[in-house]
Amino acid sequence: MTKEKKRVGVYICHCGGNISDVVDVEAVRAYIEKLDGVAVARKNMFMCSSDGQKMIEQDLKDGLIDSVVVASCTPKLHQGTFRGALSRAGQNIYLLEQSNIREQVSWTHTHDHAAATNKAKQLVAAAAAKAEMLEPLEPIKVKTVPCGIVIGGGIAGLRAVRDLSKWGMNVVLVEKSPFLGGRTAQLDHVFPTKEKARDLLDKLIKEVIADPKVTIYLNSQVIDGGGSLGDFFVKIEQTFRGCTEKYDLKELEDAIKDLPKDIKNEFDYGLSYRKSIWMPYEGCWPSIPAVDWENFQPEDADKVNGSGFEFQPNKEIIEVRGGSIILATGFDPYQPAQGEYGYGTIPEVITLPQLVRLMADDGPSNGRLEINEHPVRSVAFIHCVGSRQVEGINNPQPDGKVNNYCSRACCTATLQAANELKERYPDLHVFDLYQDIRTYGHGHEEYYQQASKNQILFLRYDPLNPATVRPSNGRETAVSITVKDLLTQGEEMELGVDLVVLSVGMMPRNIEQIIDIFKLPQGADRFLQEVHPKLRPVELAVEGIMLAGTCQGPMDITEATAAASAAAAKSMNILSQEYVYLNPYIARVDEDLCTGTGLCIEECSEVNAIRLENGKAVINKTICNGCGMCVAVCPNDAINIQGWTIPQYKNMVSKMLIPAQELA
Amino acid sequence: MTNSMKTDQLMPPCQAACPIHQDVQGYVKSIAAGNFEKAAQIILKDNPLPGTLGRICAHPCTKSCTRGELDEAIQIPGLKRFAIDIHPDYTLPKPDTLRKEKIAVIGSGPAGLMCAYKLRQKGYKVTIYEALPVPGGMMRVGIPDFRLPPEILNNEIQKILDTGIELKLNTRIGEKITLNDLRRSHQAIFISIGAHIDKKLGVDGEDLSGVKSGIEFLRKVNLGEKVKVGCSVLVIGGGNSATDVARTVKRFGADVSIVYRRTKDEMPADVIEVKDAEEEGISLRLLTAPKCIKDKEVSKILECHKMRLGEADRSGRPRPIPVEGEDFEIECEDILVSIGQVPDVDGLGNLLGVDITQWGTFSIDPITKETNIPGIFAGGDCVTGPSIVVLAMREGMEAAESIDRYCRGVDLKEGRTGQYVSEGTVLADKTIDRHKQQISIPSIPMDERDTFQEVVLGYTPEQAREEAFRCVNCIPPEPILHHQSIIEDIQGALKDGLSTVEEISEQTGIPQKEVFWHLIAMVKYGKATYEKQVFDCFTYALKED
């Protein structure tokens, strides 16, 4: 390196006593002061105080120093503070290096003051060594594409779309299925307002489709994507829905009356059958039927009478661009394993979503409570099926893990269904088998109290010893349940019921492809994971991508729409700026050294940020995320990450390797 | 003893209050769940006289019922009766193994039957000796048929006998067979002869004809013997026997009054019995104490003191004090005295040296029920004086445990305290729908109450489920949280003069959090005290007993 070395100012913080109670700050200062390249070494009770910051500003203004080391807490906490000091003194903010001697020294080694002081000396010396080689950098400026991309057309996606479009922003909505509405469309009444879910949905859909700023792609899958904060692109593959004309359900039925009704209707969770051309419900949007290409047989085409059908599953690839992405990909209800509480083996065992369809006026039994055409006189609900599972007791998911999380919405949903049943059929006997009742939300506890009033009998089971469900074989009722009831100190209770409803939890939808494309972080529960549950609750670690609703974790509609509105607001922070500024810590090629081996391009094939121009590697600055893989493979050391160059590292390491006895 | 899972820990209040610790929550919840058969099974686990107790038990359980704090206690006996009434054809389990030891039980009342049943369950050869021509003791001859139909009782006794117990009726010990005979032919003897002799009033004129014993009158009616009562009858006494006597006399068409020296609130009889008696047209002459009885032609004159209530006496009830100068007379044809009974100890003949108390009852060890003579045990009313059926059953149950230990040569007392408690705060979901009173049990109309037909009819299945649903499923505090060994360590540290959580933790090596929670529990259960110091610190000390 031929560049001139910087004169370094080192500022060591006591952090009240957080650091100085353990680390001998003066000893560190005295040691650092003697190092080559260190022009000034000072200490202060609180470097983040205005006094501390002024100390840095003054030294810069006086021309004593060029670059700054602050030995204090973590950059997460105060990098912005100290960059502000550099900025006010007219210095480039990237000439700052922080050494974390609080979390990494004083809080970690509380009992060994001498060793802690030595470690602090090493870390601060290393930071100073890096600082003398720092170069001024400029953030990467990206022109924002003034459009939001929302993936998922359920209630959260729709809420986010509506919020963005209300602010005057263009929005692209990508929905995998041929219809909008998602899981909410399958619900009947929603807690705590008891409104019809469809009414809520219709209101939102009407607003969304009326807004010319919104572009909706239905029947569309995300197949590729990339870009960065401010300028993302998403490639979608849209499949032709097979119909072009609007129909209402009656006309549709006429047109397709000869098609066989032999496909399990996913909208009714398999409780009914539908045809290969279908609409989920009357008044759905769009009221244009869709061909289920997967189940559409070639001979089906001849059985359709009516105009507006075209039986070619054409696919179109569309690329959309936007400054931010909101993921609202939603959840799937937990699918009980074959035989879990008799599910799949006893026809009288169903899930809560199935019961909700059964109770809906337009459901498979037109709202009558019937199973296999038998009237139901007693019902037992079992909570926490597929939620709060215990390793060794419950069967694991394919990834080997059990769902140990609480699905949150099911307690209230279960009690709501139980109450509705009891109110509709006062003579019905309703049992509720639970681990804990978690009616945590505003207005939810009333459902529990109402359940008591409605004489719903509660039995509390031990998760380590769950209930067993078996056919009654000739008894009056269809199913027998045996459960050790903790409410009666473990008494074994036997219940005979006609229907068992499993209150199933939520699982994230399978969005492996999207996770792969954007390198999205998942939690241990397989849901997408936010940066921080409190400080950045709807943002992903990939900047510019937000979370809305149940792709992040189990939520009820209230929470999902709140998250969606938050994600929309966060998106507006980006979209409303003409430019966004990205971190300059990206790869830089030294053209003198580059021989065009192309090894870096190969290594970067997933991110695809490097190309070859005139025999030299060229970096796409907005795509590069500064991972450093290219640096590692270049045989000529021609690539470096700005702000974290190999010479800087070498200099740091040399200072760290000084033996302890020489630190005094 | 009862459900093994529950004996080692604290019980729900109803179960703890029941002398035989029946699993009340279990059968109440099973009824609520519609599984009546299971309810019957749970009841029969602890109670071989379920239909009887379902009718006439004084139900101490309901007095401690948590639901009672909200509105009204659960109608527990009514639910028990319901579960058994619809499963009358149950059988009681027979012993798995048989033992050769022979045990004699004297008296076939609740104490004797329970003792015999529990011993038979363990395989012993048990013979019950009954002086009367019918079994059941006071349940049979002291309680009128309209409260406990004899078919119900006989059916239940037969099921007990069917487990392999021999019953010898008309066999009064002390006549042809003596206590000594029994002692020679049996390993152990349980005396449960009850208390069948009415106490004397202790006033002049008591021996006049027409002044009779109430309990003897009941016995005669129950045995189908001829009785004669006049048109106006006074029954003296305020207990359940007095109301039973009065209600029985009423059914002979007589005009009946109960004479009691305190007020209605102090009457020892069940509230419901007093209420039923009044409804059936029996008048109460309260604050009235007999002074003497005189003949007046064909009738009697009961001279009475007018009483007022004074300070509480040893029993906690206010002492009745005569009001000077306000004596009065009541004219009647017959007077039945029912002011309590004593056992007929002398009737047993030679007692082989068994100690008798000054009240004429058998003297026993309160835990083991053993008398001063090894191998001879006693329990029930002949020990406690007149008491309730379920308590007599408890005595029989405890005696059976002792007799088993005695025959096996095991220490009679080890591990037994004779005490079961529900301490601490009971946890219950009190957010349930309040102000839903007991479902009242149907009974026959007033104008049909002139026969000995059973008055109370019992719940319908729908009523029973609705009543059972009222149970709040309360849970006693979980003792597992409080490890005895930790408590002992903390007690040791407190004895050493340590007083803060930090000091105790340091000395015992128990984490501070654990020390803290155990200290809280000790304070709650009265084993420690605390004091607030400056800076919100607390110091703890052992509580002096």
Interface residues (C-beta under 8 A of the other chain):
Chain A: S378 H429 F431 Y448 Q449 S452 K453 Q455 L457 F458 L459 D485 L486 L487 T488 Q489 G490 E491 M493 E494 L495 G496
Chain B: M5 K6 Q9 M11 P12 D23 Q25 G26 K29 S30 A32 A33 G34 N35 K38 I42 D429 T431 I432 D433 R465 E466 F469 N473 I475
